[in-house]
Amino acid sequence: MLLAYSTPPHYLPGLGLVALVPWLLALPRLGTWSALGASYAMGAIYIGANTWWLADLTTEPGHEYIIVGMYVLSVLVRAFSIALAGVLCRYLLTRQVCAAVWLIPPCWLGLEFLHEFDLPGPYPWLNVASCLAWFEPFLQTADLWGAYGLSMALVLFNLAVARLFVLEGPGLSLKLRREGRRGLVLPAAASLLAVLGTLYGVIQLDRYSALEAPGPVVGLVQGNLAQEVKVQEDADLLPRSFDEHLALTRRALEQGAELVVWPETMVFRGATRDGHYYWGQDSSRREFAGGTPSSRLRSELQFREFYMARLRAEIFHEFRTPMLVGVFTEVPPEHRDEDWKDYTSRRHNSAMLLGPRGEVLDIHDKRNLVPGGENIPHEGNFLIRWITTRYADTLQGGVSLVEPGRRDTRFVLPGSKWRFTASICYEFAFARTHADLSRDPAPHFHVNLSNEGWFKRSSELDQAVLHTRLRAIETRVPQLRCTNTGVTCSIDACGRLREVLTVQGQDREVQGVLVTRPAVLAQPQSTVFVQWVGGLPGYGAATLNLLLILFMIASRVKGLCRRGRPPSQQAGASRPEA
């Protein structure tokens, strides 16, 4: 519960510095199986309390049990990594070699890092780096070692406090540890890290504030479309919502927007890679004779659902401004390279940049897909595919079968010097993905397109903003979030929240447009984390854990073999005289 209250939306300052102390004090007093069980309970409480919104996802009436089951399964699976961390940390805490305790921070990180991969599905949500969100100066060290380093630092701070105390006697009395100067080495090192990290952060905050310059005027559209309408593909409300997005676009243009952004998949019904309505490609292409969109697309009822074609016509005939929009697109032929897949029903979740004449300039395809909702991890396994398909059919009428993107797209705003990148949905939780997008030449700003309508007014929205803040610091690239229901906002290169779309004091489940200038850097450059570090801390920590597990198994096997020998052959037995 201490961990839970250290993260959004609570943000209780300083609590994260001691949240793991009771656990670290208890581990040496527990056996291996007790450590596993207690740590599992701790992980389940922490994860369950912070991801309760998964149990409240939008679904059809009568199918709520599917959502609750998914939530419970997520908690049970993710808590196992903390349980395993408990076993490994107990092992390190009970070694006679005092230096073993220094391996506890990377031990924790190694198991946290595994959630970025298909084990069983990628879900790196709320690592313990989130507990340092209140400590803004120290947070700036993320441009050196990423959120990975912040997680290790948080565990180190907790370990330093725990090493000052000990539980003694049958009553488990809390007493100061008596180890002399040796016992102060780890607390002193943690204190030094905190001081140096804070000084570094203060310097970086001043440095990047001085380097800021106003970027292009960007209009972020928040249409506030209920997820129920999208799931059911309401034939009346979808066209109305599209018209509302057009009206909000006009409002953004009136305020001088040089780029207008729509959230994830808000151009309904999908599109071809060259920008035509997916389900009526021949008719759509006829309306673009000579490359010019017909004005009929804007007014005649027969084109009511030709959303992409209609939008391109609006841009050509009225808006005359580039737009970045979220839309499902077909999988291009060069990506259809696996014989066992039927690509007719597969697609990319894309961010498409349209030029001032409605032409398709470039496309970013989402790389990190939501397991179960967008794709099936390990879908080649029949049993996994059968189980996940049944879940998805009940949740949203079918498996989306979204294909992951394969390239790092760099957009250039037409007629300007501005370079920018894009991500979609929970890609903001993947530090490695943002590092790939931010290498030299570094972008001036980054845009995240999300549909948070699944999560209503819950704390998921606050946690999403925190993830985005961390990505901004790691890459020193200002971030713009354009969401369907909130929180739509602007974040600078130091992770500070600059502007938030609010309507009558509310920042979620409201409709409006945020027109902002991202605080770009005059000469953007890749950070140490982006250029040199990346996922190395995570890979190194995961390797350490593997070695620890192998060593523990070898020690256990060796112990069993020794107990099975006759007393005369056991270590320490006296030898007969010659």
N, C-alpha and C positions, 0 to 999 in steps of 0.2 A: 504493500500500500504506500510505503514511502517513495518507492520508485514511481508509482502511478501518479502521485501528487507532485512529482518533480517535473512532469511533462505537460504539454498543452492538454486542456486549456487552463490548467491550474498555475503552472509556472511558479511554484512557491520557491522564492530565492534561497539558495544555499542548501535546500533539503537534499538535493542530489549528491552533495558532498559526503553525506553520512548515510544515504539510503541503503547501501550494501553492507554497512558495518555490522548489524546484527547477524547477517548471513555469514560474513567472514569470521566472526567470533564463534559462531556455533559449529562451523564445519569441522574444526579439529576434534571436537567432542563427539562427533558422529562416526558411525561405521560407514562403509562404502554404500551399502543399500539404503541406510538412513539418509545419507547425504543426497543420494539420487532422488529419494522420495520427497524430502524437504525442499530441495531445489526445484523439483518439478512443480510442487504446490506454489512456491514463490513465483515461478515463471507463469503459471496459469493465472494467478491473481493479477500480476502485472499486465500481462497481455490481454486478459479478459476485461480488465477495468479500462484499458485504453483503446480497445477496438470493439466496444459494445455496439457501435453503429453498424457493424456487419450483420448483426441480428435484426436490424431494422431496415434492411434494403427494400426498395420498391419491388413488389411482385403482385401477381394476380391473387385476389381473395381466395383463401383456402389452401394456398401454397406456402404460407408463412413457415410451416415446419421445415421446409427445405432450406429456407434462409437461416433459421436458427441452427439447423444441423450443420450447415456450412460454417457458421460462426464457431460452434463448439469444436468442430474438426480442426479449424484453423488454430484455435487456442491450444488444443491437445498436441498438435504437431509442432507448433513453434515453441511450446514450453519444454519440449524434449531437449532442445539445444541448451537451455538454461540448466536443465537437469544434468546433462552431460558435463556442462561447465562446473557444476557443483562437485561432481566426482573428481574431475581433474584438479580443481583448485584444492579440494581436500587433500588429495595426494601430495600436492606441492607444499601445503601448509604443514604437513606432518613429517616432512623429510628432515633429517638431521642436518643436512646442508642448508644453512640459512639463506644462501643466495637463491634457492629454489623459489622463494616467494616473489622474486622479481619477474618470474615468468607468468604470474597470474594475470596481469593486464593483457598481454598478447594472447594468453589462453582464452580469455573472454572474447576478444576480438575475433579469433579464428572461428568460433562457433557463430558469432553474430554475422560474420562475412558470408557464411554459407547460404544465408537467406537470399542472396542475390542470384542464386542459381536454381536450377530445377530440382530441388531437394526438399519436398517433392514438387514444389512450384516456387517461382521467384516472388518473394514478398518481404523485402528488406525494410519493414515498417518500424519506425520509432526505435532505432538503436539508442543506447544509453547516452550517446552524445547529445541527445535532446535535453538531457537533464542540465546541461550547461548553457541553455539558451539565454538565461538571464545574465550570464557573465560575458557581456558583449566584447570587452577588450580581449579576453583570453580566446574568445570564439574566433578571433582574427587569425590565430595560428593555423586554421584549417587550410590556408593557402600554401602551407608547407607540407602537411601530412593528411589533410582531408578530415572528414568526419571519423575516419578510422583512428587517427591519432587522438581526436577528442574523446572517443570512447575509451581508449587505453588510458588517457589522462584521468578521466572520471573514475575509472576503477583504481588507478594508482592513488588518487586522493583518498578514496574510501579505505584502501589498504593501509595508507599511512596513519589514518585515525585508528583503525582497528589494531594496528601493531603497538599502540600505546597502552592497550588494555588486555586483560586476560580473564577468562571465566575460571574460577577456582572452586574446588570442593563440591560436595554433593548438592549443595544449594545453589551452585552456579553463581557465586558472588562475583560482581564486576569489580576488578581491582586493577591498579596500575601495574604494568609489566615492569619487572626489575631486571633489566639487562644492561644497565649502564650506558655508556656511550654507544655501544654497538646497536642498542635498540633504537637509537635516535637517527641512525643513518637514513633509513627509508623515509621517515617523516621530514627530515631535513631536505632530502632530495625532492620530495613532493612539493615542499614549500618553495624551494628554489625554482622548480619548474613553474609554479604558479606565479611567482614574482617576475621571472624572465618572460613568461608568456604574456603576462599583463602589460609589461613595458613594451614588448614587441607589438602588442595589439594597439596600444595608445599611439605609438609611432605610425603604424599602418593606417589607423583611422585618420590621423592628420594628413598623412601623405596622399591617400586616395581622395580625401575631400578636396585637396588642392588641385588634383588632376582632373576633377570632374568638369564636364562641359555639357551644355544642353544638346540632346540628340534630336532626331526628327519628331514631329508631332504624330503620335499614334493614338487612334481611337479604338478602345477596347469595348466591344459590344457584349452586354449581358442580357440575354433575352428572357431568362427565368421561365423556361419551358419545363413543365412538370414531367418527371421521368415516366409517369404512367402514360402520358400522351405518346411519348416516343416508343415505349415498349409495345403499345397496342396499335401504333401507326394510325392514329385517329385521322380519318379522311377529311374531316372538317377543321380540326384544330391545327394540324400540321401546316396547311396553306396559310392559315391565319397567323401562325407563329412566324412563318417565312416573311410575310408582309410586315410584321412587327420588326423583324431584323432589318428589313430594308428601311423602315422608318427611322430606326435608331442609327443606321448608317448615314442617312441624310443629316441627322442631328450632329453626328461626329464631323461630317464634312463642313457643316456650317461653322464649326469651331476650329476649322483649319487643319483637320487631320490629313497627313501626307501618306498614311498607311492605316487601313481599317482592318481589324482582326475580328473574326467570328470564332466561337468556341468549337470544341471537338464535335465532329459529325453533325454540325448544325446546317449543312447543306444536305438535305434529306435525299434518300433514294439512290445515292451513289453516283459515280461518274467514271467515264473512261479516262485513260491517262492523258488524252488530248483535250479533255474538258467537255465531253458531251454527256447527255443524260443516259445513264447506263442501260435502262430498260426500254429505251426508244432511240437507239443510236442512229438508225437510218433516218428517222424523222428529224432528229436533232441536227444531223449534218446537212440535211436539205435546207434548214433555216439559216445555215451559215454559208450560203453560196458566195464564193469569192472571198471567204474569210470574214465577211461582215455579218454580224447577227441581225436577223430580221426583227423589226420593231413589233411584229406580231407576237413574238415570244413574251412581250411585256403585258399584253392585254387580252389575248384570245383564250377562252376557257379551255380549249383542247390542249393547251400547253401548261395547264395548272400545276401538274406534277413534274414538269421538266425543270427541276429546281436549278441544276447547274447551268443549263442553257439559259434559263431566265436571268440568273445572276450575271452571267457574262454579257447578256444584252443590256441589263441595267447599267453595268460598268461602261459599256461602249457608248450608249446613248445619253447617259446622264451623269454618272459618278465621275468618270474620267480619272480615277484614283486607284492605285494598286490595293489589292486586298489579299490577306492571308486567311484562308478559310479551312475548317475541318470538314472532311468528306471521306466516305469509303470509296476506294478506287480499285479497279481490277488489277490482278497480278499480271505484270508484263510478261510477254513470252520468254524473255531471257531468264526469268526467275522460275519458270515452270520446269524444274529439272529433276523432280523426284517422281518416278514412274508410278508409284502406288497411290499418289494423291490425285483426286478429282478436282481440278482447279476451276471448274465452272461455278462452284459455290464458294470459292475462296476469294479473299480480297485483302487489301491493305487498309489500315486506318491511317489516313494521310492528312498532312497539312499542305494545301496547294496554294502557291503564290500566283495570283492573276495580275497581269499588267494593266496599265491605264486604258487599254483598248479591249480588255477582257480576255487577252491571250494567256495561255498557260506558260509561265516562266520556269518554274521548277517545283519539285515535290519532295517533301520529307515523309518517309514512311515510318510509322512507329516501330521501334525495335524491341522494347520491353513490353510484352503482352500480359494482360491480366489472366492468370490461370483459371480455367473453367469458364470465365465470362467471354474471353476472346479466343483462346486456343486451348488445346489439351496438351499439357506437358507429357512427354513420353507417349504420344498418341499412337505410336506403332504397336504398343502393347494392347491386345484386344480387351483385357479385363479393365484396364484403366480407361480406355476409350468408352466402353459400355457404361461404366459407372458415371463418368463425367458427362456423357451425352444425355443420360437420363436426367441428371441434375439440371443441365442447361436447358433441355426441352421444357422442363417444368418452370424454370425461372424466367426465361425470356422467349420461349417458343422455338428454340433451336440453338444449336452450337454455332457461334459466329464464324469459327474457322478462319480467323484473321492470320495472315502470314506476316512474320516479322520482317521489318525493313533490313536492307543489306548495305546501305551506304550512309555516309555522313554528309548531309546536304548543307551547303553554305548559300544562303540567299543574299542577293544584292538588291537594295531598293532602287527601282528604275530611276535613272536621271540623277543619282546621288552617289556619295561615297560610302553610304552606310551598309555595312555587312551585318547580317544577323542570322541566328540559327533558331531552330524550333524543336520542341518536344511535345509529346501528347500524353495527357492523363498522368498516370503515376510514374512516368519516366523521370519525374523530378526526384524520385527516391533513389535513383541509381547514380552514384558518384562517378563510376567508370564511364557511363554513357555521356555524361556532361563533359568529362575530361576529353573524351574523343572528339566532341563537337567544338572544343575550345582551344585546340592546338593552333599554333601559328599557321596562317595569319589569324589571330584571335578576332572573334566577332565583336562588334560594338555593343550589341545587346542580344538578349535571348527572349523568345516568346514561348510560353507554355500554354497550350490549348487544352482545357479540361472540361469534362461534364460532371460536375459534382452533384447533379440532381439526384443521384442514387442515395445520397447521404443527408439530404434535407438540411436541417440547421445544426447538425451534430458537430462534435469536436473534431471529426475527420477533417473539416475545412481548416481549422486552426493548425492541425498537424501537417497538412499539406503546405501551408504557408511556411512553417518552420523548415520543412525539407527544402523548399525553394530558397529560403534564406541561406541555408548551409551551402547549396550549390553556387549561390552568388559569391560567397566568400572563397570557396575552393577555387573558382575560376576567375574571380574578379571581373565578372561579366554581369552587368545589370540585368535583372529579370523582370519580365512583364507576365502577369498571369491573367489570361482571358478565360473566364469560366461561364457556364450556363446559368448557375444560380448563386455564385459567390464562392470564395472571396476573390473578386477581381481587384488587382492591386499592382503597384510598381515598387520594386525593391532595388536599392542601389548596390554598388560593388562591394560594400562593407556589410551587406546583409540587413540594412536598415529599411524598415517599411516606410516608404515615402508618401504614397498616396493610396487610398482605398476607396472604391466606389461605395458610397453610402446614399441611401434614400430614406429620408425621415429618420436618420439615426441608425438604420439597419444596414448591415453589410452582407446579408445573405437572404436568398429567396426574395430578391427585389429585381426590378427591371430598370435598366438605364445604360448609360455609356460613360466611360472614364476616358477623357482626353488628356494625355500626359506626354511629357518629354522625358524619356529615360535619361538618367544622369550618366551618360557615357564617359569613358576615359579618353583623353585627348590622343593618347598613343597606346591602345590596348596591346598587352603582351601576355603570353602564356605564363602562368604561375609555376612555381617549383613543383607543386602538386600535379599540375596538368602535364608539364613537360618531362618530369623525371620520376615522380613517385607513383601516381595513379593507384592501381590496385596492389602494389607490391606489399604494403603492410598486411593486407588481408591474406594474400597468398602465403606470405611468410608465416603468419600466425596460424593459418590452417595447416601448414606443413608441420609446425611445432606440435600442434595438437595430435596429428597423426603419429608423430614420433613418440609422444607421451603415451598414447594409447598402446602402441606396440611395446613400449618399455614396460608398462604396467602389466600387460598380458604375459610378457616374457618373465617378469618377476614372479607373477602368480604361478605360472607353470613350473618355474624353478623351485618355488617353495613347496608345491605339491609333490614334485619329484623327490625333494629332500626328505619330506615327511614319510615317503614310502620306502626309504632305505633302512637297512638294519642300523641300530645305534652305532655300531663300530665303523660304519661308512659315512656317517653324518659329519658335517663340518665341526671341528673342535674336538672330535673323539681322539683319545690318546692312542699313540702308535705303540705296538709291542717293541721291546728292545731287541736289538740285533743280537 
